[in-house]
Amino acid sequence: MILCLDVGNTNIKYAIFDGDNLALSFRVATDLKKTSDEYGAQLLTILSNNGVDASALHGGIISSVVPQLDYTLERMLVTYLGIKPLSLAPGLKTGLNIKVDNAREVGADRVVNNVAGLKKYGAPLIIIDFGTATTFNVLDKDGVFIGGVIAPGIKGSLDSLVNGTAKLPRVEIERPASVIAKNTITNMQAGIVFGFAGLVGYIVKKIKKELKDPSVKTVATGGFSEVIAKEIDCIDYVDKVLTLDGLKYLYYLNSTEV
């Protein structure tokens, strides 16, 4: 079994794969103040509670957009699992052709999503990741990553709205019954859900127009992908484990395992 870690600004997503099969996945809050020992104790507890034998894990890979945690998590895996993980960094084989102004600027999460998207859905493809930021990756008919869009994230937008006003409460991000809302909570929910649905729909429409390829497919991933996908008809697939699958593919591509 192998362990895949997708380290984001808000959450760290863990996945355990037994061969190609996803055996367990979970997420914990990203916390820069935690030590490797604290992360290790947390991980071992979760594994034990889910009946996973930590000694059965023999490999791992990390994709991170939080450089401050890289050493902490690598040390945790070495100390508590005896695993020296692969890291998504220059030198790691991805098989991805990137044609943007500066390939080194492309976030690790976007690279992983592109690898998984191509393998699972083919090209041309638009990949939308509803994470801390809302990212759009564009892969042309040859599977080349040619660029995309970075927009504000849903949760961050709500946090900004709440923190920047004196009377607006923190609300759950869910679809209200009507866009014409009757109270403060549903007014905010309508603005977030329908507002982001409009943002996504318009950006996808513009991308498809520029690609000039009617065969392009759209896949959405990330925490709020299902909520937004229900509001628009331009998303063909919702895949909540796209990034974790990408890490699995990259691990086997770069490991010496048969």
N, C-alpha and C positions, 0 to 999 in steps of 0.2 A: 504494500500500500504506500501511496505517496501523499504528501501534504502540500497543498497549494495555498499561498497567502496573497491576497489582493489588498494592498495597504492604501486606503484612501484618506482624504482629509477628515472625513466624518467617522467612517467605520473601517475596521479590518475584517475582511471576509475570508473565512477558512473553508477549505474543501478537502475531503479525504477521498481519494479514488482508489478503488481496488481494481486494477487493470483499467478498463474503460468505464467502469460503473461508478457512479457517484454514491459513496457509502454514507457520507455525512457532510452537511454544510451548516455553518452558523456564522454569526457576526458578533463582534464586540466593538465597543467604542474606541476610537483612536485617542490615545492619551499620551502626550509627550512626556508626562511626569512619571509614568510607570517605568520601573526597572525591568531588566531581563528576568529577574527572579519573580517579579509580580506577574509578568506575562506568562512565564513558564508555569507557575502555580495555577493560574487561571486556565491555561490550556489543558493541563493534566486533569484538572477537576472536570472540565467539560467532557473530555474524552472518557473518563471513568464513568461519568453519569450516563453516557450514551453507549456504554458497553464496548468501547474501542480499546484494544490492547495497544498501548503506546509503543511497546517493543516491536510491534508488527510494521511500524512505519520505517521505511528504509531510504526514503529520498524526499526531497522537497524543492520548491521553487518559490521565489518571492518577486512580485511586481509591486513597486512602490512609487508613489508620488509624494512621499513624505521622507526626504533624505535624512532628517534628524532621527528617524526610528530605524534606519537600515541596520546599523551596528547592533542596536539593542535586540532586534528580532533575530538576527543571524546568531548572536551569542546565545539567545534563548534556545534556539533549535539545536545548536551544538551541545549546550550544557544539559538540556532536559530530554532531548530525543536522540542525541548522538548523530545528528544529521548536519552535514555541511551543505546548505542549500545553494541551488543555482540562483542567480539574480538576473533580472532583465536589465542588462547593461550592454555597452558596446562590446562586441566579441561574441555575444550569444547569437546563435543562428536562429533566424525567424522565418526565412524564406519569403519575406515581404519586400516588395519593390516600392520604395517611397520616393515620390517626386514632388517635393515641396522646397521652399526656399532654404530651409535649414532642418535637415532630418533629425538633428540632435535636440531640437526644440519639441519634438513630438513626444507627448507624455507616454509613459510605459503602459498605462491603462488603455490608451487608444491603439497602441501597437498590438496588444494582446487581443483586444476586441476585433481588430482587422484580421488577425490570423484566424481566430475562431469563426468569424463571419464568412470568410472565404471558404473555409473547410466545410462549414455546415450549410451554407446557402448559395455559394457561388457568386459570380459577378455578372453585371454591374450591381452595386449594392450601396445603400445608405444605412449607416449604423448610428442610431441615436441612443446615447447613454444618459439616463436621468440620474446623475450623481450629484456631488457637491456643486459641480457645474453641469450644464446641459450641453453635451458635445454631439456634433454631427460629423461623422467620417464619411468620405466619399471615395468609393473604389470604382474605377472605370471598367469597361468591358474586358480589359486584359488583367484585371485584378490588381491594378496599380493604385496605391493610395495617393490621390492627387490633391488632397486638402480637405477643408471642411469649415465648420463654424463652432465657435465657443460662445454660449449664451449663459446668463445667470442660472443657477440651480433653483429648483422649486422651493426647497426648504430655506435656502439662503434668502430668497426673495421675501418669503413670509417673515423670516426673522428680522429682516431690514424694515419691513412694514410695521411690525410690532414694536421693535426697539426705537423706531423713529417717531412714534406717536405716543401720546400720553394715555389715550383711552381705549385703544384697540387691543383686544385680548389675544392670547395665543390660542389657536384653534387647530383641530384635526384637519389634515388635508384629505378631504373627501368630496365627492360630487354632491352639490345641493340639488333639490328637486327641480329648481327653476333658475334660469339665469336672472330673472327679475326677483331678487331676493327680498325678504320681508324683515330681516333683523340683521344686526351687525355681524354675527357669526356667519350666516349664510351669504351675506354680502361679500365677506372676505373669501369664503370658499369659492364663490362664483368667480371672483376676480382671479384667484390663483388657478383653479382647474380650467375654466373656460379660456382664461387669458393665455395660459401656456398651451392649451390645445390650438388656439389660434396662431400662436407663435410657431409651433411645430408645423402645423399645416402649411403656413405661408412659406417657411424656409424650405420644406420638402418640395413644394411646388416650384420654387425658384431654382433649386438644385436640378430637378428633373428637366426643367426648361433649358438650363445650360448644358446638361449632359446630352440632350437631344436623343435619348434612347428610351423608348417606351417599355423595354424589358426590365428596367431597373426595379429592384425589390427594396423594401425598407424593413429593417428589423430594429426593435426597441428593446433595451435592457435597462437595468437599474431599478431602484426602489419604487418609483412612481410610474413606471412604464405602463402597467395595466390600467391605471386610472386615466391616463391621457389617451391611450390607444382606444379606449371605449368611446371617446368623443369624436374621433376623426377616422376617415376611411383610407388614409394614405399609409398606414402602418400594416404591413402584411404579416409580420410575425412578432410575438412577444417572447423573449428568451431571457429569463431571469438568471440563468447560469452561464451566459455567453462568455464572460470574462474568465470564470473559473475553468470552463472547458478549454479556453485558449491557453491558459497556464499548463493544463494537462498536456495539450499537444506540444507545447514548447519544451516541457520537461523531457518527454520521450524523444523529441527531435534532437536534443542536446545531450542526453544521457548515454551511457555505454550499455544500457540494458538491451537485451535481445528481444 
